[in-house]
């Protein structure tokens, strides 16, 4: 009996030690793989090596910074400033260590050190990063609606975070560098009314993440919503492909890029986020609907001539290590670099704060695949430490096709397109 009690105490103490280690381990790991950069507001380029400054200068060569536009920037709010904004409680819970660690990584990357001032710190860091660039354009910040069920009721369990249109408009109104993009779930009972309300206030971009929000873009019940978008010449910025940043396992199929045909057929302009460059989906055009890479389905959709002038895509997340691709499937980044004709319909997106997450953007992998040289990697890493948002732009302007180094991303990819003006 005594041995049993002694064993039970040892087991209990071991569990306590593991929990303590896990707690502090999560904090340490979050810093290492999240905000592993030395950004300091107000720092000047003269703190960088001459080689790093030369790489920055080359990146901006041929760029009209008055037209420079990032179409894909996330804002996160915990509710410290935005009273209605929301993060699911499991991201704070020790009962969900993986989700908690993921949340801490995002917070670290975004410069949040005081959760009581999280909303203020997030926006402050974003503005500091922008101001820390000697040349910069504007950045489209994205609202994010709740998940909804088919009957129009809210699905709180599926809603990882909620960012109101009001908050995004307010944040954008305080900076000439920020442009607001709204998010309205089409299954909401007031969806069409809400959409028109924000359209009249000047909003043009509507952000969706179907996999996380529970949206099937080809749902015929969304017809009135799409027609309202067309009436105001609005642009649907929709995630496509697999989603890994937030929980979406049971809804991954909703990221199938072929589902976007329905709004396109109704005349809606669509930007396919990430070029659908991750995961697989059912090929709904083929007998038996086999699983095919989402990027391959995206290329098929992009190749349909009837959608020219309405169908575009953004580069957000394309440089992440898990999206670089491998044979025999099309390698997304390599393919885009090797097909300049595709770039005529591409726009840039940083997917901030993702570029500030050290483990996500691996310059070692980019070197391995031949997109950058060893010297470029060294100086890009220096720029990342200095300013991860600047790093994202310089990296994309530095990339070259591994077998055809003359093929790079063209300047027009990074500029605002007149047909995709983000705000009235």
URFEN-V276846 format. One record per helix or strand. SS is the DSSP state (H for helix, E for strand). FROM is the first residue (numbers start at 0). TO is the last residue. If there is no record, write none. Layout:
((SS & FROM & TO) (SS & FROM & TO))
This chain:
((H & 1 & 32) (H & 44 & 46) (H & 49 & 59) (E & 67 & 73) (E & 85 & 86) (H & 88 & 90) (H & 96 & 108) (H & 114 & 130) (E & 137 & 141) (E & 143 & 143) (E & 147 & 147) (E & 153 & 153) (H & 155 & 157) (E & 160 & 162) (H & 164 & 172) (E & 177 & 181) (H & 190 & 199) (E & 202 & 202) (E & 204 & 207) (H & 209 & 212) (H & 219 & 230) (E & 234 & 238) (H & 248 & 254) (H & 256 & 264) (E & 268 & 272) (H & 273 & 275) (E & 279 & 281) (E & 290 & 292) (H & 293 & 301) (H & 304 & 306) (E & 310 & 313) (H & 320 & 322) (H & 331 & 337) (H & 339 & 342) (E & 345 & 346) (E & 351 & 351) (H & 353 & 355) (H & 362 & 367) (H & 373 & 385) (H & 387 & 397) (H & 410 & 413) (E & 414 & 414) (H & 417 & 419) (E & 422 & 422))
